[in-house]
Amino acid sequence: MYALQEIEKLLRRNGDSLERFTKMPKVSESSANDSNVLILDERSYPREALLETLERDAPKMTDEQRKIFDEIIDAVTEGRGGTFFVYGFGGTGKTFLWKLLSAAIRSKGDIVLNVASSGIAS
Ligand SMILES: Nc1ncnc2c1ncn2[C@@H]1O[C@H](COP(=O)(O)OP(=O)(O)OP(=O)(O)O)[C@@H](O)[C@H]1O
């Protein structure tokens, strides 16, 4: 079904539709919306558990972690975006901070995509 929906979207962008291909199955209008499984997956993290993590660990943040957390969350909630380079010695809490940022954003149903550049860590 998902593949069909994607094909339908491509066709519509070009002024066409699966409707024209009588032998093809049809995509219902209702399933055409909110149908991207990749997006649905990213929005379906267990929010209660994320909120628990947030409530448990957010108060533990150091002043420095809190400052970075607030700055990044503000950029997200205000839709400003930005590029932030968080650095520090091993064991200083970068991953801890990253998990809290992910939990804060995902618990609202918003999307966090983790990516990594290979060859950078040493
Ligand atoms: N503010 C904090 N309160 C309690 N525990 C913390 C805090 N910050 C970090 N930790 C804990 O310290 C340990 C090391 O932190 P973390 O793994 O986030 O460091 P890191 O900077 O990502 O390290 P590395 O660069 O080696 O990957 C983890 O067990 C983490 O849960």
The ligand as an SDF file (V2000), in Angstrom:
LIG
                    3D

 31 33  0  0  0  0  0  0  0  0999 V2000
   24.5610   15.2970   34.6170 N   0  0  0  0  0  0  0  0  0  0  0  0
   24.7280   13.9860   34.8060 C   0  0  0  0  0  0  0  0  0  0  0  0
   24.2000   13.3730   35.8770 N   0  0  0  0  0  0  0  0  0  0  0  0
   24.3560   12.0500   36.0950 C   0  0  0  0  0  0  0  0  0  0  0  0
   25.0430   11.2280   35.2840 N   0  0  0  0  0  0  0  0  0  0  0  0
   25.6190   11.7850   34.2100 C   0  0  0  0  0  0  0  0  0  0  0  0
   25.4930   13.1810   33.8980 C   0  0  0  0  0  0  0  0  0  0  0  0
   26.1610   13.4260   32.7500 N   0  0  0  0  0  0  0  0  0  0  0  0
   26.6710   12.2420   32.3560 C   0  0  0  0  0  0  0  0  0  0  0  0
   26.3450   11.2640   33.2170 N   0  0  0  0  0  0  0  0  0  0  0  0
   26.7390    9.8470   33.1610 C   0  0  0  0  0  0  0  0  0  0  0  0
   28.1490    9.7910   32.9800 O   0  0  0  0  0  0  0  0  0  0  0  0
   28.4940    8.7200   32.1250 C   0  0  0  0  0  0  0  0  0  0  0  0
   29.2950    9.2510   30.9210 C   0  0  0  0  0  0  0  0  0  0  0  0
   28.4740   10.1420   30.1780 O   0  0  0  0  0  0  0  0  0  0  0  0
   28.3130   10.0340   28.6040 P   0  0  0  0  0  0  0  0  0  0  0  0
   28.3510    8.6220   28.1430 O   0  0  0  0  0  0  0  0  0  0  0  0
   27.1170   10.8520   28.2380 O   0  0  0  0  0  0  0  0  0  0  0  0
   29.6480   10.7830   28.1290 O   0  0  0  0  0  0  0  0  0  0  0  0
   30.1690   11.1190   26.6640 P   0  0  0  0  0  0  0  0  0  0  0  0
   30.6410   12.5330   26.7120 O   0  0  0  0  0  0  0  0  0  0  0  0
   29.1120   10.8050   25.6800 O   0  0  0  0  0  0  0  0  0  0  0  0
   31.3730   10.1270   26.5440 O   0  0  0  0  0  0  0  0  0  0  0  0
   32.1710    9.6010   25.2360 P   0  0  0  0  0  0  0  0  0  0  0  0
   32.7330   10.8100   24.5500 O   0  0  0  0  0  0  0  0  0  0  0  0
   33.2320    8.7170   25.8110 O   0  0  0  0  0  0  0  0  0  0  0  0
   31.1610    8.8490   24.4160 O   0  0  0  0  0  0  0  0  0  0  0  0
   27.2000    8.0520   31.7150 C   0  0  0  0  0  0  0  0  0  0  0  0
   26.9750    6.9500   32.5590 O   0  0  0  0  0  0  0  0  0  0  0  0
   26.1580    9.1310   31.9770 C   0  0  0  0  0  0  0  0  0  0  0  0
   24.8840    8.5720   32.2500 O   0  0  0  0  0  0  0  0  0  0  0  0
  1  2  1  0
  2  3  1  0
  2  7  2  0
  3  4  2  0
  4  5  1  0
  5  6  2  0
  6  7  1  0
  6 10  1  0
  7  8  1  0
  8  9  2  0
  9 10  1  0
 10 11  1  0
 11 12  1  0
 11 30  1  0
 12 13  1  0
 13 14  1  0
 13 28  1  0
 14 15  1  0
 15 16  1  0
 16 17  2  0
 16 18  1  0
 16 19  1  0
 19 20  1  0
 20 21  2  0
 20 22  1  0
 20 23  1  0
 23 24  1  0
 24 25  2  0
 24 26  1  0
 24 27  1  0
 28 29  1  0
 28 30  1  0
 30 31  1  0
M  END
$$$$
